[in-house]
Amino acid sequence: MTSWIKLLAPAAGGSKRLLLVVVLIAAVVAPHVVSPFYLDVLLQIMIFGLFAMSMDMLIGYTGLVTLGHAGIYGVAAYVIAYTASQQHWDAALAVPAALGGALLTSVVFGLLAIRTSGVSFLLVTLAEGMVVWGIAYRWASVTGAENGIGGFHRPALVSQPVPFYYAVLVVLVICSLLMYRVVRSPFGLTLQGIRENQLRMRTLGYNILLHKFLIFVIAGLFAGVAGILFAYYNQFMSPNTVNLAQSVQGLLMVILGGPGTLFGAVLGSAVVVGIQNVVSLYTERWITVMGVIFVLTVLLARHGLIGRFGDLAGLIARARARPAPTVPEQPAVGYETDVLQHRR
C-alpha cells in the first residue's frame, strides 16, 4: 500500500491548476472524439454546472440554502424565448434583455429574502420560485402556458452543435473565473465569515444584509447566464424549466460535488446529468441509482466528492512527506567476536 501511495504522490502534490488545464484540454478536444449524443450530454453538464455554481455562491460560501434559484434562471430563459419568437429580436437585443430580467428578478427576490435565514430563507425562496412557476403556467399569452414557447433558433454564428458547444465552453470558463474572483476577494471572505458566524461579523461592523443582498444579486446574474444558454440549447421553453425540481436538482449537484468549491458544482452536474442520460439507457431505475449515490456521498463524503478527493490527496502528500524509517546499525560480526573474547 505504501508503495502505491509513493507512486501516486507526485500527482497528488501537483497544482490544482494542472488538473483544470487537463480538464479544459479534454473539453476542447471532446467534439472531435465523441458522438453527437455525448456532445449533447457535455452541453447539459456545462449549462447545469454553471447554474449549480451560481447556487453554490449562496449555499457553499454564504450558507444561504435556496430553492428559488430556478425562478431567476427561468426568467432569463423565458425572456430569450419570448423576444426571439414573438418579437423577433436578434441575440444582440435579446441577451441584454434577458440579463436585465434576471437582474431585476434577483433584486426583488433578494430584498424579500435577505432578512431571513435558515429554514425561513429556504421557505421564502421556495415561495418566490413557485410564484415564477405560477406566472409561467398561467400567463398563456406570453409564456404559452403548458404548451410552452418554441419557434426560435440560435444565432447564426452558433447555430450548429459544435460552434454552440465551444460558445458555451467559453462562457462557462469566463463565468467560472469571475465567480472565482468574487469568492476569493475580501468580499468573498466576508461571505464565508457570515456563513460561519453572523453575530460575530455584525459585531465587527460588517453590514450583513448588504453582503447577503449583493451576493444574491450576483448569483442570480450568473443563473441568468445559465438560463440564456439553456434557452438557446433547448430552443423550447415550458413551465417545467422553472419548477421546484430544477432548483432541487441544482442543490443536489452542489451537495454531491462539494459546497464551497465551485468546481465541485460542475462535478456534481456531471454525475447527475450522466445518470439521467447514460445510466437511464441501461436501467429504468436510474433514479434509485442517483438516490444511492446521494446517500453514500452524504454518509461517506460530507464535504462532497471534491472534499473526498482532497482528503485522499492530503493522505498521499503526508505519506510522501513522512521520512522513511531508519534501521539501527548493527555492529559488525568481527567486532562482537572480539568483545566476547576480551570478556573471557
N, C-alpha and C positions, 0 to 999 in steps of 0.2 A: 504493500500500500504506500509506504514511504517513497519508494522509487517512482511510483506513478505521480505522486504529489510533486516530487522534484522535477519530473518531466514536464508537468503542466505549469510549473511555477513561472517560467518566463512569460507565458501567455497571460497569467493572472496578474503579473506585475506590470504589464504593458498599460499604455494610456487608454482611457476610455474613448479618446478621440479616434484612435486607430480602429476600434470596433465600429464606430459610427461611420468612418470612411469606408470600411469594408461593406457595411450595410448599404451605404449610398451607392457604391460602385455596383453592387448586386442589383439595386433598384434601377440603375441606369441601363444595365445590360438586359434586364428581365424581358422587355418587349421583344427582343430578338431571339430569345431562347424558350419562351413559354407559349402555350397555346392561347388563343383568344379567350377561352373560358377562365384560365388562371390570370390572364391580364385583367379581366373584369373583376376577379376576386381581389387582386392587388389594388385596383382603383377603390374598391369599397373599403379596404383596410386603411388606405391613406385618408380618405374622406372622413370615415368614422373615427379614425385615430386623431385627426385634427379636432373633431368635435369633443372627443374624450379628453384631450389635452386642455381644451378650454374649461371643461368641468373640473379638471384636476387643479387648476389655478384656484378654484374656490374650495374644493374638497380637501386636497392634499396640502395646500400651502396656507390656507386661511381657516380651515376647519369648519367651513360652511357647506353642509351637505344639501344639495339642491335637487329637486325633482321637476323643476320648471324650465330647465335649460332647452329642452326640445321646442318650447314655445318660441324662444328667440331665434333659434335655428330655423324653425318653420316659417316665421315671418319673413326672413330674408329669402327663403326658397320660394314662398308664395309671391313675393314682390317680383322676383325674376320671372316666374311663370305668368303672372298677370300682365306685366308690362310688355313681355316678349310676345305673348299670344294675342292679347286683346288690344294693346296699344301699339304693337309692332315697333317697340323701341329696340335699338341695337344695344350691344353689350356696353358701349361707352356711356349710355344713359342708364341702362337697367342695373348695372352693378353698383354705381354710386347710390342709386335709389334704394337698392336692397340693403346696402351697408347703413344707409341712413335709417331705414326701417328697423334694422336690428339694434342700432344705437339708441333710437328713441324708445323702443320696447325695453331695452336694458335699463335705461334711465327710470322709466316708470316702475318697472318691476323692482329695481334696486331701492328706490325711495320707499316702496311699500314694505320691503322685506328686511332692510338692514337694522331696523330697531328691534328685531327679534333674534333669537339664537337657539341652537339645539333643535329640539323637536318642533318648536314653534316656527323656526325658519324653514324647516322641512315642509311643514304643512302649508305655510304661506306660499312658498314657491310651487308646491303641488297645485294649489288653487289657481295660481297665475297661469301655469301651463294648461290647466283644464279650461280656463277662460279662452285661451287661444284656440284650443281644440274645438270648443263650442262655437266660436265665431267661424272657424273653417268649415264646420259641419252645417251651420245654419245660414250663412251669408252666401246663398247659392248664386246670386248674380255676379259675384266677384270670384269666389273660390270654386264654384261648380259643385259644392257640397260633396256628397259621396261619389259623384261622377268624376270629380277632380278636374284638373286643367291639363290639357295636352296641346299638341299642335305647335309647339315651339321647338327651336333647334339650337344647337350650339353655334357660337360664332364660326364663321367660315374658316378661320385660321386653325381652329382646333376641332373641326367637325369630325375628323376621322379618329378612331380609337387611340392610335399610337401618339399623335400630337397632343390629344387631350390628356393622355396619361402623363406625358412629360410636363404639360402645363400644371397639372395637379401636383406633380412631384416638386416642381419649382415653388409653387405656392406653399406647400407643406414645409419645405426647408426654410423659406423666408419667415413664415409664421412661427416655426419652431425656434429660430434664432431670436426673434423678437420676444417671444414668451420667455425664453431662457434669460434674456437680458432683464426682463421685468422681475422675475423671481430671484435673480441673483443680485439685484440692485439693493441699495439701502431700503427702498420701499418694499421690496420683496422680503427682506429680513424682518422688517417691521410686521409684515403679514404673518410670518412664522411666529413672531413673539405674541401676536394676538391669538393665534391658534393655541399656543401653549398656556397663556395666562392673560386674559383680557384685563382683569383688575390691576395687575402689576403694570401693564403697558399704559393704562389710563392714569395710574399714579405717577408714572414717569413723564406724563404730559402729552402723550400721543392722542390724536383725535381718532378714536376707534371708528366712529360712524363714517367719517370721511374716508378712511382707508378701506372700509368694507364697501362703501359705495363705489369708489374708484375701481377696485378690483372686480366688482360685479359688472361694471360697465365694460371694462377691458375684456373680461372673459366673454361677455355677451357679444362683443365686437368680433372676436375670433370665432365664436359659434356662428355668427352671421356669415363669415367667410366660408365655413364648412357648409352652411345651408346653400349658399350660392353654387358651390361646387357640386353639391348633391342635385340641385335642380337641373344643372346642365348635364350631369351624368345620367340621371333618370329620365329627363325630358317629359316628366309627368309628375303632377302633384296631387295628393289626396289628403284628407284629414288624418290618415294613418301616419303621416310623416311627423305630426305634432302631438301624437297621443302620448299617454304616460309611458307606454312600453319603450318608446325611443329614449326617454330620459333614464329609465331603469337600465336599459342596455348600456348607455354611456357610463352610468355609475358602476355597473358590473365590469366594464373594461378597465376603469380606474382601479378598482379593488383588485382585480386579477393581476394587472401589471405592477401595481405598487403606488399608493397615494404619495404625492410629493416627489415624483421622479420625472414627470413629463414624458420621457421616452417610454416609461412603463405603460402609459396610456396607449401608445401605438402597439406595444407588445400585446396588451390586453385586447385591443381591437383585432389583431391578427388571430388570436385564439378564438374569439367569439365569431368573427366573420368566417374563419376557417372551418369551425364546427358547423355553422349554418350552411355553408356552401359545399364543403368537401365531405365531411362526415355524414351529412344528410343523404349523400349519394349511395351510401352503403348500409344505412340503417334508418328506420323511421323513428327510432328512439334517440335521436341526436340531442333532444332537449335533456334527456336523462344523462347523457354523456357530459353535457355542459354543466348540469347540476352537480355531478360527481366531482368534476374538476374544480368548480367553485368551492365546494365544501372542503376538498383536500387543500386548496390554497388557503382558505381561512384557518384551517386547523394546523397545517404544517408550514405555511409561509405567511405569517401575519403581516409582513411588510410587502407582500406580493411577490411575483416571480422575479422582478428586478432585485428585490431585497434578498431573496434566497440566493440568487447568483452572486450578489455582493458578499453574502456570508461565506459562500464557497471560495470566492476569490480571496477573502481575508484569511481563510484557513490555509489556502495554498501559500499565500505570502508569508504567514507566520511559520509554516513548515520550512519554507526556503530560508528564512532568517535565522531559524534555530540552529545553533552551532552543532556540528557533528560530535557525538560522544567520543571522548578521548579514552584510549585504552592505556591503563597504567603500565609503565615499563617494567619488564621482568628482568631480574638480574641474570647475567649470563650463567650458563651451567658450570663453566670452569670456575667462576668466582665462588659459587656456592660450594663447590668441592673443596676449594682452598680454605674457606672459612670453617667447614666441618673438620678438615684435617687439623687446622690450627687449634680448634677447641679440644680435640682429642689429645 
